[in-house]
Every structure is written in C-alpha cells, then in structure tokens.
Amino acid sequence: MSRLLPYETIVKAHEGDPDAIDTVLSRYAGYIRYCSKVHGQINVEVEEYVKQKLIVALFKFCFDR
C-alpha cells in the first residue's frame, strides 16, 4: 500500500474541494501535531498555523503535466 496521496486528491485539494483538503490534512495530522509541540505540549495556535500554511501551499502547488 502506498503512503502517498493519490494525484487526483492533490489536484482536487488544489482546486478547493473541501473533502480533498480534509483528506490531505488527515494524512498529515500526526506530522502537524508533532510540529506543533512546544515544550512537549501540543500548542493549538501553532497547530492551526501549520494547517493554514499547508492549505496555502496546496493552492500554490504547481502542476507540470
């Protein structure tokens, strides 16, 4: 089983499909939580900031088909 997100899911997330965006956020939820730790505790503000940055990156993603 591939750990990569399907290409179609990334394309849909790039186009703004809420379900696809949720799929991407779910896939990276563990990593987001890990990056959100401050002094060993999850910082909710940092977690939301990282999620927002990921969503912005999805919309900026360039596809060279």
Phi and psi in radians as a Rosetta constraint file:
Dihedral C 1 N 2 CA 2 C 2 CIRCULARHARMONIC -1.377 0.35
Dihedral N 2 CA 2 C 2 N 3 CIRCULARHARMONIC 2.407 0.35
Dihedral C 2 N 3 CA 3 C 3 CIRCULARHARMONIC -1.514 0.35
Dihedral N 3 CA 3 C 3 N 4 CIRCULARHARMONIC -0.117 0.35
Dihedral C 3 N 4 CA 4 C 4 CIRCULARHARMONIC -1.365 0.35
Dihedral N 4 CA 4 C 4 N 5 CIRCULARHARMONIC 2.575 0.35
Dihedral C 4 N 5 CA 5 C 5 CIRCULARHARMONIC -1.252 0.35
Dihedral N 5 CA 5 C 5 N 6 CIRCULARHARMONIC 2.515 0.35
Dihedral C 5 N 6 CA 6 C 6 CIRCULARHARMONIC -1.080 0.35
Dihedral N 6 CA 6 C 6 N 7 CIRCULARHARMONIC 2.504 0.35
Dihedral C 6 N 7 CA 7 C 7 CIRCULARHARMONIC -0.947 0.35
Dihedral N 7 CA 7 C 7 N 8 CIRCULARHARMONIC -0.724 0.35
Dihedral C 7 N 8 CA 8 C 8 CIRCULARHARMONIC -1.070 0.35
Dihedral N 8 CA 8 C 8 N 9 CIRCULARHARMONIC -0.631 0.35
Dihedral C 8 N 9 CA 9 C 9 CIRCULARHARMONIC -1.153 0.35
Dihedral N 9 CA 9 C 9 N 10 CIRCULARHARMONIC -0.719 0.35
Dihedral C 9 N 10 CA 10 C 10 CIRCULARHARMONIC -1.144 0.35
Dihedral N 10 CA 10 C 10 N 11 CIRCULARHARMONIC -0.725 0.35
Dihedral C 10 N 11 CA 11 C 11 CIRCULARHARMONIC -1.087 0.35
Dihedral N 11 CA 11 C 11 N 12 CIRCULARHARMONIC -0.793 0.35
Dihedral C 11 N 12 CA 12 C 12 CIRCULARHARMONIC -1.112 0.35
Dihedral N 12 CA 12 C 12 N 13 CIRCULARHARMONIC -0.701 0.35
Dihedral C 12 N 13 CA 13 C 13 CIRCULARHARMONIC -1.116 0.35
Dihedral N 13 CA 13 C 13 N 14 CIRCULARHARMONIC -0.705 0.35
Dihedral C 13 N 14 CA 14 C 14 CIRCULARHARMONIC -1.069 0.35
Dihedral N 14 CA 14 C 14 N 15 CIRCULARHARMONIC -0.601 0.35
Dihedral C 14 N 15 CA 15 C 15 CIRCULARHARMONIC -1.428 0.35
Dihedral N 15 CA 15 C 15 N 16 CIRCULARHARMONIC -0.116 0.35
Dihedral C 15 N 16 CA 16 C 16 CIRCULARHARMONIC 1.755 0.35
Dihedral N 16 CA 16 C 16 N 17 CIRCULARHARMONIC 0.187 0.35
Dihedral C 16 N 17 CA 17 C 17 CIRCULARHARMONIC -1.150 0.35
Dihedral N 17 CA 17 C 17 N 18 CIRCULARHARMONIC 2.043 0.35
Dihedral C 17 N 18 CA 18 C 18 CIRCULARHARMONIC -1.049 0.35
Dihedral N 18 CA 18 C 18 N 19 CIRCULARHARMONIC -0.652 0.35
Dihedral C 18 N 19 CA 19 C 19 CIRCULARHARMONIC -1.145 0.35
Dihedral N 19 CA 19 C 19 N 20 CIRCULARHARMONIC -0.694 0.35
Dihedral C 19 N 20 CA 20 C 20 CIRCULARHARMONIC -1.180 0.35
Dihedral N 20 CA 20 C 20 N 21 CIRCULARHARMONIC -0.693 0.35
Dihedral C 20 N 21 CA 21 C 21 CIRCULARHARMONIC -1.103 0.35
Dihedral N 21 CA 21 C 21 N 22 CIRCULARHARMONIC -0.750 0.35
Dihedral C 21 N 22 CA 22 C 22 CIRCULARHARMONIC -1.071 0.35
Dihedral N 22 CA 22 C 22 N 23 CIRCULARHARMONIC -0.660 0.35
Dihedral C 22 N 23 CA 23 C 23 CIRCULARHARMONIC -1.098 0.35
Dihedral N 23 CA 23 C 23 N 24 CIRCULARHARMONIC -0.770 0.35
Dihedral C 23 N 24 CA 24 C 24 CIRCULARHARMONIC -1.114 0.35
Dihedral N 24 CA 24 C 24 N 25 CIRCULARHARMONIC -0.814 0.35
Dihedral C 24 N 25 CA 25 C 25 CIRCULARHARMONIC -1.091 0.35
Dihedral N 25 CA 25 C 25 N 26 CIRCULARHARMONIC -0.675 0.35
Dihedral C 25 N 26 CA 26 C 26 CIRCULARHARMONIC -1.134 0.35
Dihedral N 26 CA 26 C 26 N 27 CIRCULARHARMONIC -0.719 0.35
Dihedral C 26 N 27 CA 27 C 27 CIRCULARHARMONIC -1.077 0.35
Dihedral N 27 CA 27 C 27 N 28 CIRCULARHARMONIC -0.654 0.35
Dihedral C 27 N 28 CA 28 C 28 CIRCULARHARMONIC -1.785 0.35
Dihedral N 28 CA 28 C 28 N 29 CIRCULARHARMONIC 0.230 0.35
Dihedral C 28 N 29 CA 29 C 29 CIRCULARHARMONIC -1.012 0.35
Dihedral N 29 CA 29 C 29 N 30 CIRCULARHARMONIC -0.753 0.35
Dihedral C 29 N 30 CA 30 C 30 CIRCULARHARMONIC -1.109 0.35
Dihedral N 30 CA 30 C 30 N 31 CIRCULARHARMONIC -0.759 0.35
Dihedral C 30 N 31 CA 31 C 31 CIRCULARHARMONIC -1.153 0.35
Dihedral N 31 CA 31 C 31 N 32 CIRCULARHARMONIC -0.704 0.35
Dihedral C 31 N 32 CA 32 C 32 CIRCULARHARMONIC -1.080 0.35
Dihedral N 32 CA 32 C 32 N 33 CIRCULARHARMONIC -0.772 0.35
Dihedral C 32 N 33 CA 33 C 33 CIRCULARHARMONIC -1.118 0.35
Dihedral N 33 CA 33 C 33 N 34 CIRCULARHARMONIC -0.716 0.35
Dihedral C 33 N 34 CA 34 C 34 CIRCULARHARMONIC -1.068 0.35
Dihedral N 34 CA 34 C 34 N 35 CIRCULARHARMONIC -0.758 0.35
Dihedral C 34 N 35 CA 35 C 35 CIRCULARHARMONIC -1.244 0.35
Dihedral N 35 CA 35 C 35 N 36 CIRCULARHARMONIC -0.271 0.35
Dihedral C 35 N 36 CA 36 C 36 CIRCULARHARMONIC -1.631 0.35
Dihedral N 36 CA 36 C 36 N 37 CIRCULARHARMONIC 0.038 0.35
Dihedral C 36 N 37 CA 37 C 37 CIRCULARHARMONIC -1.350 0.35
Dihedral N 37 CA 37 C 37 N 38 CIRCULARHARMONIC 2.313 0.35
Dihedral C 37 N 38 CA 38 C 38 CIRCULARHARMONIC -2.224 0.35
Dihedral N 38 CA 38 C 38 N 39 CIRCULARHARMONIC 2.037 0.35
Dihedral C 38 N 39 CA 39 C 39 CIRCULARHARMONIC 0.980 0.35
Dihedral N 39 CA 39 C 39 N 40 CIRCULARHARMONIC 0.675 0.35
Dihedral C 39 N 40 CA 40 C 40 CIRCULARHARMONIC 1.452 0.35
Dihedral N 40 CA 40 C 40 N 41 CIRCULARHARMONIC -0.038 0.35
Dihedral C 40 N 41 CA 41 C 41 CIRCULARHARMONIC -2.025 0.35
Dihedral N 41 CA 41 C 41 N 42 CIRCULARHARMONIC 2.522 0.35
Dihedral C 41 N 42 CA 42 C 42 CIRCULARHARMONIC -1.236 0.35
Dihedral N 42 CA 42 C 42 N 43 CIRCULARHARMONIC 2.179 0.35
Dihedral C 42 N 43 CA 43 C 43 CIRCULARHARMONIC -1.740 0.35
Dihedral N 43 CA 43 C 43 N 44 CIRCULARHARMONIC 1.990 0.35
Dihedral C 43 N 44 CA 44 C 44 CIRCULARHARMONIC -1.078 0.35
Dihedral N 44 CA 44 C 44 N 45 CIRCULARHARMONIC -0.663 0.35
Dihedral C 44 N 45 CA 45 C 45 CIRCULARHARMONIC -1.125 0.35
Dihedral N 45 CA 45 C 45 N 46 CIRCULARHARMONIC -0.736 0.35
Dihedral C 45 N 46 CA 46 C 46 CIRCULARHARMONIC -1.171 0.35
Dihedral N 46 CA 46 C 46 N 47 CIRCULARHARMONIC -0.693 0.35
Dihedral C 46 N 47 CA 47 C 47 CIRCULARHARMONIC -1.046 0.35
Dihedral N 47 CA 47 C 47 N 48 CIRCULARHARMONIC -0.792 0.35
Dihedral C 47 N 48 CA 48 C 48 CIRCULARHARMONIC -1.139 0.35
Dihedral N 48 CA 48 C 48 N 49 CIRCULARHARMONIC -0.667 0.35
Dihedral C 48 N 49 CA 49 C 49 CIRCULARHARMONIC -1.085 0.35
Dihedral N 49 CA 49 C 49 N 50 CIRCULARHARMONIC -0.781 0.35
Dihedral C 49 N 50 CA 50 C 50 CIRCULARHARMONIC -1.128 0.35
Dihedral N 50 CA 50 C 50 N 51 CIRCULARHARMONIC -0.715 0.35
Dihedral C 50 N 51 CA 51 C 51 CIRCULARHARMONIC -1.073 0.35
Dihedral N 51 CA 51 C 51 N 52 CIRCULARHARMONIC -0.780 0.35
Dihedral C 51 N 52 CA 52 C 52 CIRCULARHARMONIC -1.084 0.35
Dihedral N 52 CA 52 C 52 N 53 CIRCULARHARMONIC -0.705 0.35
Dihedral C 52 N 53 CA 53 C 53 CIRCULARHARMONIC -1.114 0.35
Dihedral N 53 CA 53 C 53 N 54 CIRCULARHARMONIC -0.684 0.35
Dihedral C 53 N 54 CA 54 C 54 CIRCULARHARMONIC -1.131 0.35
Dihedral N 54 CA 54 C 54 N 55 CIRCULARHARMONIC -0.740 0.35
Dihedral C 54 N 55 CA 55 C 55 CIRCULARHARMONIC -1.125 0.35
Dihedral N 55 CA 55 C 55 N 56 CIRCULARHARMONIC -0.751 0.35
Dihedral C 55 N 56 CA 56 C 56 CIRCULARHARMONIC -1.060 0.35
Dihedral N 56 CA 56 C 56 N 57 CIRCULARHARMONIC -0.728 0.35
Dihedral C 56 N 57 CA 57 C 57 CIRCULARHARMONIC -1.108 0.35
Dihedral N 57 CA 57 C 57 N 58 CIRCULARHARMONIC -0.617 0.35
Dihedral C 57 N 58 CA 58 C 58 CIRCULARHARMONIC -1.057 0.35
Dihedral N 58 CA 58 C 58 N 59 CIRCULARHARMONIC -0.723 0.35
Dihedral C 58 N 59 CA 59 C 59 CIRCULARHARMONIC -1.299 0.35
Dihedral N 59 CA 59 C 59 N 60 CIRCULARHARMONIC -0.395 0.35
Dihedral C 59 N 60 CA 60 C 60 CIRCULARHARMONIC -1.578 0.35
Dihedral N 60 CA 60 C 60 N 61 CIRCULARHARMONIC -0.141 0.35
Dihedral C 60 N 61 CA 61 C 61 CIRCULARHARMONIC -1.021 0.35
Dihedral N 61 CA 61 C 61 N 62 CIRCULARHARMONIC 2.305 0.35
Dihedral C 61 N 62 CA 62 C 62 CIRCULARHARMONIC -1.749 0.35
Dihedral N 62 CA 62 C 62 N 63 CIRCULARHARMONIC 2.338 0.35
Dihedral C 62 N 63 CA 63 C 63 CIRCULARHARMONIC -1.900 0.35
Dihedral N 63 CA 63 C 63 N 64 CIRCULARHARMONIC 2.096 0.35
Dihedral C 63 N 64 CA 64 C 64 CIRCULARHARMONIC -1.846 0.35
Dihedral N 64 CA 64 C 64 N 65 CIRCULARHARMONIC 1.600 0.35
